[in-house]
Amino acid sequence: MNKIKAALAALSLITLGVVLGGTASFVQLQGQIDQLNSSIQDRETRVVSVQYSGERAVSEIFDSADQSVVSIAAFGEQDSQGSGFVYSKNGYIVTNHHVVDGASQIEVTFTDGSTKNARIVGSDPYTDLAVLKVKKEGLRPLELADSSNVTVGRKAIAIGNPFGLRSSVTLGIISQKGRTLRTSEEFSTPNVLQTDAAINPGNSGGPLMNINGDVVGVNTAIESRTGTFSGVGFAIPSNTVKTVVPEIIAEGDYEHPWIGVSGFDLTPELSRRMGLNTTSGFLVIDVVDDGPAAKAGVLEGGTTIDYRGRKLDIGGDVIVGIGDQKARGINDILLYLSRQTEVGDTVNLEIIRDGERKTVSLTLDQRPEANVLD
């Protein structure tokens, strides 16, 4: 803006020279200068107005949502502290599984200062979601957005209780979506949101909100070598909440469909060493005994090689499609299973075996509690 004003001053000097040269009237040129100056002032006013408007929007969202965001203290062999938010008027609270896992007593504190004992309705370690129940009148649930509409670069607002500091708000953007997050044992959760809105210990279970004040995710983890926020945080998307939480309320848990294999996303090196003509897909390393894939005849690797400092059995089937979707790796498989299937469904896998493409049909089982990948 200072450069614009400097240019305006220079224009004034040039105008004065033109006037002295007799090519235009002083009144005409002075009018042009006044008009330009007015335009610059209007632009300054609009910029300031937009800035303050954004600040007010975040403030209004926080004021509206704060009373629906709670602080959670879980007591057991290992005490923990986290956040949560009101899911329904009849007392259901959403938080993270890891916040309340193993707790024998849970206290939920609201911004009005009241503290209520809570019971665990149920939880799902694979999406790191849990549901609590409290008795309290006048609860105001937060609205869940359609997280499929989230776009990279949009503002993201995290509300919670980092390090026990209640009613804290941080502002950032959605850094990326479609991340795969290891949440329990060896299982992974697909389609997780990444944000640079500051998330620290104690934020877990709190809402990640959009600029409209709707929940787009549940803050669950950070990527850090120090244990504190380093610019990368993760949130379970709201559409996963919409799918999992009602089942937790009704049944106490959530059944995840499961194939029963573990392996690696194909790389150019693995492709070359197996003599394949594709570099995308999921290479099956192990097949779980009596699992859906084993019953359907999916083959695991049988040739041991040294690969990136470890022994790896290659030569097994490469999954390149599931249902009507291409499978470039495990994330595509997990997304298809979570979005389009249920336990008991029959799905077709397109595989590459001995250089030829084949179709294998299998019936999905419920994911067991075991140290295997989907």
PyMOL commands that set and color helices and strands:
alter all, ss='L'
color gray80, all
select helices_A, chain A and resi 2-21+26-68+97-100+147-149+162-164+238-251+268-274+292-296+330-340
alter helices_A, ss='H'
color red, helices_A
select strands_A, chain A and resi 69-76+80-86+92-95+103-109+115-124+129-133+155-160+168-184+187-195+207-209+215-222+233-237+257-258+261-265+282-287+303-307+310-314+318-322+325-326+346-353+356-363+365-366
alter strands_A, ss='S'
color yellow, strands_A
deselect
rebuild
show_as cartoon
